[in-house]
Amino acid sequence: MKTYIRNTATALALVLGVTGIGAVLYAWQLPPFASDVQTTDNAYVRGYVTLISPQLAGYVTEVSVKDYETVKVGAVLARLDDRIFRQKVEQANATLASQKAALANSEQQENAAKARIGASEAALDSATYAKRRAEENWNRIEELSNKGIATQSDREQSRTTLDQAEASIAQAQANLEVSRQDLQTIIVGRDSLRAAVAGAEASVELARIDLSNTVITAPRDGAVGEVGVKLGQYVAAGTQLMAVVPHDTWVIANFKETQLAYIQPGQKVEVSVDALKHATLTGHVERFSPAAGSEFSVIKPDNATGNFTKIAQRVPVRISIDQGQDMAKRLAPGLSVVVKTVVGE
């Protein structure tokens, strides 16, 4: 009887040992259980989660959406108090009008300077003509004086008239040069006026941009996440108000490094979604991460000291979901999935 019990216990131990070894070999996909099927449950749905923040500070005057609401691109999500920014636009427009008026005044000043140049040229011609007459009169008086016909008083008066005519010419020439310099000053100063107008136009555009930024809109089609902003709340630039999640989704599957040799870009995969009662969707491998997941962690593992235990690293693999699957519309970023791929597919 004891021998029977001992033999039974030995057989049971052998069965349990073989079963345990088999379970380990199966779990690690080692021969004779090695398979071309590569599976991982370390996989999640990913998507674009756009955080919505204002570019300006102000009080919230309108919240146009509610939690989880579907929105279209350009839909108004919230509004900030725009009274100050409207006045800034008016102020910038007034400054622009002032600068344009100064530029127009400069053009009018140019016309006036050209007119003064014309008047100065006419005055110079008149002075030249008067000098010519004074010279003729002087020559005649001097000749008569030499003959004793003209008096000394006539001679002195004629000479004085000639000197005055020469002085008038010098004065007319100086006035003409002043008029020309005035015109040049106006022309040179116009470049600064044009620059001032350009700066005022830029200020108007910046004020309009700030005014438009008081209306916060959806950047893409999608669904709104939890709305954190409240009516009447004061928000600073960069404050997170809500998030918009577009409908584009994909899967990031973290395969062990020992599985990568059996996976290739373009390979067909099956994706089982936990949240959809393990419904299966099809997709394809797009590309591999350029490094293991541990390389992107904030604190990288340091294996240079102490005892070392080799652990298979995980490498993220991006998988696209095939189009035309109704269940794919129900995928949301963060959901857990199981990915299975077969070599040769």
C-alpha positions in Angstrom: 0.0 0.0 0.0 2.8 2.4 0.9 4.6 1.6 -2.4 1.4 2.4 -4.3 1.1 5.7 -2.5 4.7 6.5 -3.1 4.5 5.7 -6.8 1.3 7.8 -7.1 3.0 10.8 -5.5 6.0 10.4 -7.8 3.8 10.3 -10.8 1.8 13.3 -9.7 5.0 15.3 -9.1 6.3 14.4 -12.5 3.0 15.4 -14.1 3.0 18.7 -12.2 6.6 19.3 -13.1 6.1 18.6 -16.8 2.9 20.8 -16.8 4.8 23.6 -15.1 7.7 23.4 -17.6 5.2 23.3 -20.5 3.4 26.3 -19.1 6.7 28.3 -18.9 7.7 27.2 -22.4 4.2 28.2 -23.7 4.2 31.5 -21.9 7.6 32.5 -23.4 6.8 31.0 -26.8 9.7 28.7 -26.6 10.0 25.4 -28.6 8.0 23.3 -29.1 5.4 26.1 -28.6 7.2 28.7 -30.7 4.8 30.3 -33.2 4.9 32.9 -35.9 2.0 34.7 -34.2 3.3 37.7 -32.2 1.0 39.0 -29.5 1.1 41.8 -26.9 -1.5 43.2 -24.5 0.8 46.1 -23.8 -0.9 48.2 -26.4 -3.1 51.3 -26.3 -5.2 53.5 -28.7 -3.6 56.9 -29.3 -4.9 60.1 -30.9 -4.3 63.8 -31.1 -5.5 65.5 -27.9 -5.3 69.3 -28.6 -5.3 71.4 -25.4 -7.1 74.6 -26.0 -5.6 77.8 -24.3 -6.1 81.5 -24.9 -3.4 83.7 -26.3 -4.7 86.6 -24.2 -5.6 87.3 -20.6 -9.2 88.3 -19.7 -12.5 87.4 -18.4 -14.6 84.7 -20.0 -17.9 86.1 -21.3 -19.2 83.0 -23.1 -18.7 79.2 -23.0 -20.3 77.8 -26.1 -19.8 74.0 -25.6 -20.4 71.4 -23.0 -18.5 68.3 -22.0 -17.9 65.7 -24.7 -19.8 67.7 -27.4 -19.0 67.1 -31.0 -17.6 70.2 -32.8 -16.6 71.2 -36.3 -13.5 73.1 -37.2 -13.9 76.9 -36.6 -16.8 76.3 -34.1 -16.8 78.9 -31.3 -15.7 77.2 -28.0 -15.5 80.3 -25.8 -15.2 84.1 -25.9 -13.2 86.6 -23.8 -14.2 90.1 -22.9 -13.2 92.1 -26.0 -14.0 95.7 -25.0 -10.3 96.7 -24.4 -9.2 95.1 -27.6 -11.9 96.8 -29.6 -10.6 100.1 -28.3 -7.1 99.2 -29.1 -8.2 98.6 -32.7 -9.8 102.1 -32.7 -6.7 103.6 -31.2 -4.5 102.0 -33.8 -6.7 103.2 -36.6 -6.6 106.7 -35.3 -2.8 106.6 -35.1 -2.7 105.3 -38.7 -5.0 108.1 -39.9 -2.7 110.7 -38.2 0.4 109.2 -39.9 -1.3 109.2 -43.2 -2.3 112.8 -42.7 1.3 113.7 -41.9 2.4 112.0 -45.1 -0.2 113.8 -47.2 0.9 117.1 -45.5 4.4 116.3 -46.6 3.3 116.0 -50.2 1.6 119.4 -49.9 4.7 120.9 -48.4 6.7 119.6 -51.4 4.3 121.4 -53.8 4.7 124.6 -51.7 8.5 124.2 -51.7 8.5 123.8 -55.5 6.4 126.9 -55.8 8.8 128.8 -53.6 11.7 127.6 -55.8 9.8 129.0 -58.8 9.3 132.4 -57.0 13.0 132.5 -56.1 14.0 131.8 -59.7 11.7 134.6 -60.8 13.2 137.0 -58.2 16.7 136.1 -59.4 15.7 136.8 -63.0 14.2 140.1 -62.0 17.4 141.0 -60.0 19.5 140.0 -63.0 17.5 142.3 -65.3 17.7 145.2 -62.8 21.5 144.7 -62.6 21.7 144.8 -66.4 19.8 148.1 -66.4 22.0 149.5 -63.6 25.1 148.5 -65.5 23.9 150.2 -68.6 23.0 153.3 -66.7 26.3 153.4 -64.9 28.2 153.1 -68.2 26.3 156.0 -69.6 26.7 158.2 -66.5 30.4 157.4 -66.3 30.9 158.4 -70.0 28.9 161.6 -69.5 30.9 162.3 -66.3 34.2 161.9 -68.1 33.0 164.5 -70.6 31.9 166.8 -67.8 28.2 166.7 -68.6 27.0 164.5 -65.7 27.4 165.7 -62.1 29.2 163.9 -59.4 25.9 163.3 -57.7 24.5 161.5 -60.7 27.7 159.4 -60.8 27.4 158.4 -57.2 23.7 157.6 -57.4 24.2 155.4 -60.5 27.0 153.5 -58.8 24.9 153.0 -55.7 22.1 151.6 -57.9 24.5 149.2 -59.5 25.8 148.0 -56.1 22.2 147.5 -54.9 21.4 145.4 -58.0 24.4 143.2 -57.5 23.4 142.7 -53.8 19.9 141.8 -54.9 21.2 139.1 -57.2 23.2 137.6 -54.4 20.2 137.7 -52.1 18.0 136.1 -54.8 20.6 133.4 -55.4 20.7 132.7 -51.6 16.9 132.5 -51.4 16.8 130.1 -54.3 19.3 127.8 -52.6 17.3 127.9 -49.3 14.2 127.0 -51.2 16.0 124.0 -52.9 17.3 122.8 -49.5 13.8 123.1 -48.0 12.5 120.9 -50.8 15.3 118.3 -50.2 14.5 118.3 -46.5 10.9 117.5 -47.2 11.8 114.7 -49.6 14.3 113.1 -47.2 11.8 113.3 -44.3 9.1 111.6 -46.3 10.9 108.2 -45.9 10.5 108.4 -42.2 6.8 109.4 -42.6 6.3 106.4 -44.9 7.9 104.1 -42.3 5.6 105.6 -39.6 2.6 104.8 -41.8 3.9 101.2 -42.3 4.4 100.9 -38.5 0.9 102.2 -37.8 -0.6 99.7 -40.3 1.3 96.9 -38.6 -0.1 98.1 -35.2 -3.6 98.0 -36.7 -3.1 94.5 -37.9 -1.7 93.4 -34.5 -4.7 95.0 -32.7 -7.1 93.1 -35.1 -5.3 89.8 -34.4 -5.6 90.4 -30.6 -9.3 91.1 -31.1 -9.8 88.0 -33.2 -8.0 86.0 -30.5 -10.7 86.8 -28.0 -12.9 84.3 -29.9 -11.5 80.8 -29.2 -12.4 78.3 -31.9 -12.0 74.6 -32.6 -8.8 73.9 -34.6 -10.2 70.6 -36.1 -13.2 68.5 -36.2 -13.6 66.3 -33.1 -15.1 66.1 -29.7 -14.6 68.3 -26.7 -13.2 66.8 -23.6 -14.1 68.0 -20.1 -14.7 71.7 -20.1 -12.7 73.2 -17.3 -13.4 76.9 -17.9 -16.3 78.7 -16.3 -18.3 81.8 -17.3 -16.9 84.9 -15.7 -13.6 83.2 -14.8 -10.4 85.3 -15.3 -7.9 83.3 -17.4 -4.3 84.1 -18.2 -2.6 83.5 -21.5 -1.8 79.7 -21.8 -4.5 78.6 -19.3 -5.9 75.2 -20.2 -9.6 75.7 -20.9 -10.5 72.4 -22.5 -9.3 69.8 -25.0 -10.5 68.9 -28.5 -9.9 65.3 -29.5 -10.1 64.7 -33.3 -11.4 61.5 -34.7 -8.0 60.3 -36.0 -6.8 57.3 -33.9 -4.1 54.7 -34.2 -2.5 52.0 -31.9 0.8 52.0 -30.2 1.8 48.4 -29.4 4.8 47.8 -27.1 6.4 44.6 -28.4 9.3 42.8 -26.8 12.6 43.2 -28.6 12.7 39.5 -29.2 9.5 39.8 -31.2 10.6 42.5 -33.6 12.4 40.0 -35.9 9.0 38.6 -36.8 7.3 42.0 -37.5 7.7 44.1 -40.6 6.2 47.4 -41.8 3.0 46.8 -43.8 2.3 43.6 -42.0 -1.4 42.9 -41.2 -2.4 42.8 -37.6 -5.6 42.1 -35.6 -6.5 44.5 -32.8 -8.9 43.2 -30.0 -10.5 46.1 -28.2 -11.3 45.5 -24.5 -13.9 48.3 -24.4 -15.8 46.8 -27.3 -16.4 43.4 -25.9 -13.1 42.3 -27.4 -14.3 43.1 -30.9 -11.5 42.6 -33.5 -10.4 45.3 -35.9 -7.8 45.0 -38.7 -4.8 47.2 -39.3 -1.3 47.3 -40.6 2.1 48.0 -39.1 3.2 51.5 -40.0 6.7 52.0 -38.5 8.9 51.3 -35.5 10.1 53.6 -32.8 13.7 54.7 -33.3 14.5 53.6 -29.7 13.3 51.4 -26.9 10.6 52.9 -24.7 13.1 53.1 -21.8 15.2 55.6 -23.7 12.3 58.1 -23.7 11.7 57.9 -20.0 12.6 60.8 -17.7 14.8 58.6 -15.5 16.7 56.1 -17.6 17.8 52.8 -16.1 21.4 52.5 -15.0 22.7 49.0 -15.2 26.4 49.8 -14.7 26.4 49.0 -11.0 25.1 46.2 -8.8 23.7 42.9 -9.9 22.2 42.8 -13.4 19.1 40.9 -14.5 18.5 41.0 -18.2 14.9 42.2 -19.0 13.5 42.2 -22.5 13.0 45.8 -23.6 9.8 47.0 -25.1 9.8 48.8 -28.5 6.8 50.9 -29.5 5.3 50.0 -32.9 2.7 52.3 -34.5 -0.2 50.5 -36.1 -2.8 52.1 -38.4 -6.4 51.0 -38.3 -7.9 50.0 -41.7 -10.6 52.3 -43.1 -14.2 51.2 -43.6 -14.7 49.6 -40.2 -17.7 50.9 -38.3 -16.3 49.9 -34.9 -13.2 52.0 -35.5 -15.3 55.1 -35.0 -15.8 54.1 -31.3 -12.1 54.0 -30.6 -10.8 56.7 -28.2 -7.3 57.6 -27.1 -6.2 55.7 -24.0 -8.2 52.5 -24.5 -6.4 49.1 -24.0 -6.2 46.7 -26.8 -4.5 43.4 -27.6 -2.5 43.2 -30.9 -1.8 40.0 -32.8 0.3 39.8 -35.9 1.2 36.8 -38.1 4.4 36.5 -40.2 3.7 36.2 -43.9 0.4 38.1 -43.8 
